[in-house]
């Protein structure tokens, strides 16, 4: 039996079409999932921890209509794809986004390999502000199109680096490690990401949602709206504005316990525009 309620997942992401494992279905789900389920690590800020138990992930992201971070998103996505008949496996990556290239952080990002008609695809619905908006071929080293920006994969010291073309610059997103990690291999990275004081999610409120034509992003109280045509709007939010945007832009069911998190985010980010 599938280890996911596939009807509930499809309802959560807004998909009601055929479920045969085709490239069209993979592309549709890859677009719908990050538009419906936001990226967020509010539980990390609250010290609640993050469970990788599939039942806990489904209860949070599907039933409670919350978001999550990479281990939750891509585990859910992987199980949904598998239940639809796709051949899927794990990938592990070293985050590079918004970091100097000489700053090495642990391999703490999960992505998904999908094998379809003899070809391997990179699928990833759990990388926040630099979210892929379409699956891309793992064997192509030139630029590939997504709904927002061009991306490319290139060899890098034994890994494969994913980069995105932002304005006129190719910016690194993460370095994919060779091999196929097991689910158990994500337990230690998840523990580091959710508990270690050096984890960015312990220090910064990060929330994002990528719709068809717009990306919404929060870094503490800096709210960024990036349109697909390249237009960008940024401003600092107050605590009350943060609460509203979590509900309106990020479609999260606000909990009163989150209020101290928002107060810390405003204190850290300041109030200047």
C-alpha positions in Angstrom: 0.0 0.0 0.0 1.3 3.6 -0.7 2.6 5.3 2.4 0.6 8.4 1.6 -3.0 9.4 1.1 -2.7 10.4 -2.5 -6.1 11.9 -2.7 -5.4 14.2 0.2 -2.0 15.2 -1.3 -3.6 16.0 -4.7 -6.3 18.0 -3.0 -3.7 19.9 -1.0 -1.7 21.0 -4.1 -4.8 21.5 -6.3 -4.2 18.7 -8.8 -7.2 16.8 -10.2 -5.8 15.3 -13.5 -4.6 11.9 -14.6 -2.0 10.2 -12.4 -0.1 8.1 -14.9 3.7 8.7 -14.4 4.5 11.1 -17.3 6.7 14.1 -17.7 3.6 16.3 -17.9 2.4 15.1 -14.5 5.9 15.6 -13.0 6.0 19.1 -14.3 2.5 19.9 -13.1 3.1 18.7 -9.6 6.5 20.5 -9.5 4.7 23.7 -10.3 1.7 23.2 -8.0 3.4 21.9 -4.9 5.5 25.0 -4.0 2.6 27.3 -4.8 0.3 25.5 -2.4 2.7 24.4 0.4 5.0 27.2 1.6 8.6 26.7 2.7 9.0 27.6 6.4 10.9 26.5 9.5 8.8 28.2 12.2 8.9 25.1 14.4 12.7 25.4 14.4 12.4 28.9 15.8 10.0 27.6 18.5 12.3 24.8 19.5 9.7 22.2 18.6 12.0 20.1 16.4 11.2 18.6 13.0 10.1 15.0 12.7 11.0 13.1 9.5 8.3 10.4 10.3 6.1 10.3 7.2 2.9 10.4 9.2 4.2 13.5 11.1 5.1 15.2 7.8 1.7 14.4 6.3 -0.2 15.6 9.4 1.7 18.9 9.3 1.9 19.7 5.6 -1.3 18.2 4.4 -3.8 18.0 7.3 -2.7 21.1 9.2 -1.9 23.0 6.0 1.5 24.1 7.3 4.7 24.4 5.4 8.1 22.9 6.1 11.7 22.8 4.9 13.5 20.6 2.5 13.4 17.3 4.3 9.7 17.6 4.8 8.8 18.9 1.4 10.9 16.5 -0.7 10.0 13.5 1.4 6.3 14.2 0.8 6.9 14.9 -2.9 9.0 11.7 -3.3 6.3 9.6 -1.7 3.6 11.2 -3.8 5.5 10.5 -7.0 6.3 7.0 -5.9 2.6 6.3 -5.2 1.8 7.5 -8.8 4.3 5.1 -10.3 7.4 7.2 -10.7 10.9 5.7 -10.0 12.4 8.0 -7.4 15.5 8.2 -5.2 17.2 10.6 -2.8 19.9 13.2 -3.5 22.0 15.1 -1.0 23.4 18.6 -1.5 25.6 21.3 0.1 23.7 24.7 0.1 25.5 27.6 -1.6 22.8 30.1 -1.9 23.7 33.6 -0.5 27.0 32.2 0.8 30.6 33.0 -0.2 32.0 30.0 -2.2 34.8 29.6 0.3 32.3 29.1 3.1 31.6 25.4 3.4 28.5 24.3 5.2 27.4 20.7 5.8 25.4 18.8 3.2 22.0 19.6 4.6 19.7 19.7 1.6 17.6 16.9 0.3 16.5 16.8 -3.3 14.9 14.0 -5.5 16.1 12.1 -8.5 13.3 11.0 -10.8 14.0 8.4 -13.5 11.6 8.6 -16.4 11.8 6.9 -19.8 15.4 6.2 -19.2 16.3 9.8 -18.3 17.2 11.2 -14.8 15.6 14.4 -13.7 16.3 16.7 -10.7 13.1 17.5 -8.8 13.2 19.8 -5.8 10.2 21.5 -4.2 12.0 22.4 -1.0 14.7 25.1 -1.5 13.0 28.3 -0.3 13.8 31.5 -2.1 15.7 29.7 -4.9 13.0 27.1 -5.5 13.1 25.2 -8.7 9.9 25.7 -10.6 10.3 22.8 -12.9 12.2 19.5 -13.0 15.4 19.6 -15.0 17.5 17.0 -16.7 20.4 15.7 -14.6 22.5 14.8 -17.7 22.4 18.3 -19.4 25.1 20.8 -18.6 23.8 23.8 -20.5 21.1 26.2 -19.5 17.6 24.8 -18.9 14.3 26.7 -18.7 12.0 26.9 -15.6 9.0 29.1 -15.0 11.1 31.9 -13.5 14.8 31.8 -14.5 17.3 29.8 -16.5 19.2 27.2 -14.4 22.1 25.0 -15.2 24.1 22.1 -13.8 27.9 22.1 -14.0 30.7 19.8 -12.7 32.4 21.1 -9.5 35.1 19.2 -7.7 33.3 15.9 -7.9 29.9 17.3 -7.2 27.4 18.9 -9.7 26.6 22.5 -9.0 23.1 23.9 -9.6 23.1 27.6 -10.6 20.4 30.1 -11.5 20.7 33.1 -13.8 19.6 36.1 -11.8 19.7 39.4 -13.7 23.0 38.7 -15.6 24.8 36.6 -13.0 24.9 32.8 -12.6 24.4 32.4 -8.8 25.2 29.0 -7.1 22.3 27.3 -5.4 23.8 24.0 -4.2 26.3 21.3 -4.9 24.8 17.8 -5.5 26.8 15.0 -4.1 27.3 11.8 -6.1 25.5 8.7 -5.0 22.1 7.8 -3.6 21.7 8.4 0.2 19.2 6.4 2.2 16.4 8.0 4.2 18.4 7.3 7.4 21.2 9.5 6.0 18.9 12.6 6.5 18.5 12.1 10.2 21.8 13.8 11.1 21.5 16.7 8.7 17.9 17.3 9.9 19.1 17.3 13.5 21.8 19.8 12.6 19.4 22.0 10.6 16.7 22.1 13.3 18.9 22.3 16.5 22.4 23.6 15.9 23.1 27.2 16.7 24.9 27.7 13.4 21.8 26.7 11.4 20.4 29.6 9.6 16.9 28.4 10.5 17.7 28.8 14.2 18.9 32.4 13.7 16.6 33.8 10.9 12.9 33.6 10.2 12.7 32.3 6.6 9.5 31.8 4.8 8.8 31.6 1.0 6.1 30.6 -1.4 6.5 30.3 -5.2 3.4 30.7 -7.3 2.9 30.7 -11.0 4.0 34.3 -11.5 5.4 35.5 -8.2 7.8 34.6 -5.4 7.0 35.7 -1.9 10.0 35.7 0.5 10.6 36.6 4.1 14.1 36.9 5.8 13.3 38.0 9.3 11.0 41.0 8.6 12.3 41.8 5.1 9.4 41.0 2.8 10.4 40.5 -0.9 8.0 40.1 -3.8 9.7 39.0 -7.0 7.6 38.9 -10.2 8.4 36.5 -13.0 9.0 39.5 -15.3 11.9 40.5 -13.0 10.1 43.3 -11.0 11.1 43.2 -7.3 9.5 45.0 -4.3 11.2 44.9 -0.8 10.1 46.4 2.5 10.4 45.9 6.2 7.3 44.7 8.1 6.0 45.4 11.5 4.9 42.5 13.7 1.2 43.0 12.8 2.2 43.2 9.1 4.2 40.0 9.4 1.2 38.2 10.9 -1.0 39.4 8.0 1.5 38.4 5.3 2.0 34.9 6.8 -1.8 34.4 6.3 -2.3 36.3 3.0 0.9 35.8 1.0 2.1 32.5 2.5 -1.3 31.0 3.2 -0.3 29.7 6.7 -2.8 29.1 9.5 -1.3 31.6 12.0 -0.8 30.4 15.6 -0.7 32.8 18.6 2.5 31.0 19.7 4.3 32.4 16.7 4.0 36.0 17.9 7.4 36.0 19.8 9.1 34.6 16.7 7.7 37.6 14.8 8.8 40.0 17.5 12.4 38.6 17.3 12.4 38.9 13.5 11.4 42.6 13.7 14.1 43.2 16.3 16.7 41.5 14.2 15.7 43.1 10.9 14.9 46.6 12.1 12.2 48.9 10.8 13.8 50.9 8.0 12.6 50.3 4.5 
